[in-house]
C-alpha cells in the first residue's frame, strides 16, 4: 500500500524524506567507522550519494522508505530511520542508523515508535522486523524497547548475503496490544 511521504513529529524529532541539504551529514555518517560497523561498513561519498538517492527514490517506487531524523532543538540531521524493504529483503523492516552525536539520547526508540505506528496504521503492514547483527547489542536493546523479540536468523540479499543477521520483530496485533497497555 502506497501513501504520501510523511513528515512525522515526535517530542524531540522531525522525521521527513531526505533532502539535498541532508547529503553532507549523511556522507559524514556513512564515513564514520563506528556508525557503519553494523550497517555494511564505511562508504565512500559516491556510495553515500547513491544511498541517499536510493532511500529518497524508494518513496516514489515503493511508497515508503527511510526518513531523515532532524533534531528539533538544533535543526541538525542526526540519522535516518523508518520503513524499509528493498528487493529480496527478509521482510518489512523498520530500521535505524544514527550519527554518533545522537547516540544514547533515546532517538532511535523515539523515532522508531513513530515509524512503527506509521507502518502499521498507514502502510497497512502486518508485521515489522529489524535486521540486526548478533554483536549489535545497542540495536538489540532498541528492538526490545519497541517490544520486538528475536525471531531467528535472516538471509540478506546481495551484496550483503554473507552478513550474519538476526530478525527481530513483532506483528501489528502485538504492537497495538502493547501500545494500548
N, C-alpha and C positions, 0 to 999 in steps of 0.2 A: 504494500500500500504506500503510495507516494503522498507527501504532504509538503506544503510550502516550507521553505527554510526558516527555522525559528530564530528568534533571539530570546533566550531563556535567561531569567534573572534569579539569583539566589540572594541570600543576605549579603554576601561579600563579593559575588562574581557576576559577570555578564558572559554568557556563552553564545557565540554567534559564528556564522560562517566565516572562515578565514578570508582576510582581505589583503591587498597588496602591502599595506603597512605592517603586516604581521611577518613578512618574509625575513627580515633581519633577525628578530629574536627567534624565529623558527629555525633559521640556519645555525644560530649560536647554540640552541638546544640540541640540534642534530649533530653538532660537532663536539658536544660535551661527552666525554667517555663515561662518566658516572651516570648521566641521564640516559644514555643509549645502551648501557650494559645489558639490559633485558629487552631492548627494543630493536634488535637486529644489528647493533653495532654503530659506531661512528659513521657519519655520512658526509661526503664532500658537499660543497654548496650546490653543485649541479644536481646531485641526488636529492638534496633537501628541496630544491626548487621543484623537481618532479613530484616529490611527496606532497608539498602544499597544493600543487595543481591537481594531483590525484584526489586528495581529500575534498577540495573545492568542487572538482568535476563530479565527484560522487553524488553531490546534491542534485545535479542535473540528470545524471544517468540512473541513479537508484532511488532518489527522493530522500536520502539521508546520508549522513557522513559525520566525521569528527567535526567538532566545533572548536574555535579558538577560545581559550579561557582568559578573560580580561579581569584583572583585579580592580574592583570598583574604586577603592581608596586611592589608587595611583594611576589608573588607566593603562597599566603595563600588561603586555602579553605575558602570561606565565605558564602556558602549556596548551595542550589540545586534548580533548576527550569527547566521547559521545558514541552514538550508534555507528557500527562499522561492520561490513560484511563484503569484502572483496570476493571475486570469483574463487570458488573452491575453499573458502574459509570454513572452519569447522562448525560454524553456527552464527546466529545473530548475536553480535557482541556489543557490549558497552565497555569500551576500553579507555585508558587514560595514560598520559605521559606529561609530567610537569617539569618545568625548569627547576634547577637546583634551589634557587632562592625561594621557591614556593613550597618546598618540602617541609613536612612537619606542621603545617598550618591547618590540615583537615580539608584542603581544597579538593583533593581527589574524591573524597567521600561526598562532600557537599555538591560538587558538580555532577558526580555520577548519580546521585539521588534524583536530581532534576532530569537527567538524561534517561534514567530507568523509567520514571513517570512518563516521559515523552515517548519512549519506545513502546511501552505497553498501552498507553492511553491514546496516543495519536497515530503511531505507526501500526498498532494492532498486533505487535509481536506476542507470541505465546510463551516464549522463553528468552532469557538473555544469559549469555556466557561471558566469561572473562578468560582469555588465554594467558596463562601465567607460567613462566619458567619456575621449576621447583625451588631454585635458590632465591627467588624474589620474594622474600618474606614481607617486605613492605606492601607489595601489591596483594599478597595473600591476606594481610590484615585489612586492607581496604575492602576486599571481597567479603570477608567475614563481617565487617561493619555493615555492609549492604544486606547481609542475610544470606549470601551465597554460600554454597557448600562445594566441596571437591567432588566433581563428577568422574574424574579419571583422566587418562592420557588423551591427548588430542593430536591429530595429524595436520600439520601446517602445509600449505601449498608451496610450490616453487616460488622464489628461490630459498625458502625457509624450511624445506622439507626435512632437513637434518637437525633442526632446532627442537629440543625436547620441551614440550609444554604440557601443562595440565589444564583441563577445562574446569572452571568453577562456574556455578550458575544456579539459576532458580527459574521457576515458572511464573507466569503472570499471576496465577492464583496465590502462590506463595508470597510474592511481592505485595499484592493487595492485602492479604491477610496480615502481613507484618506491618504495613502502613496504617491499618486500622487499629492495631494494638497500642 
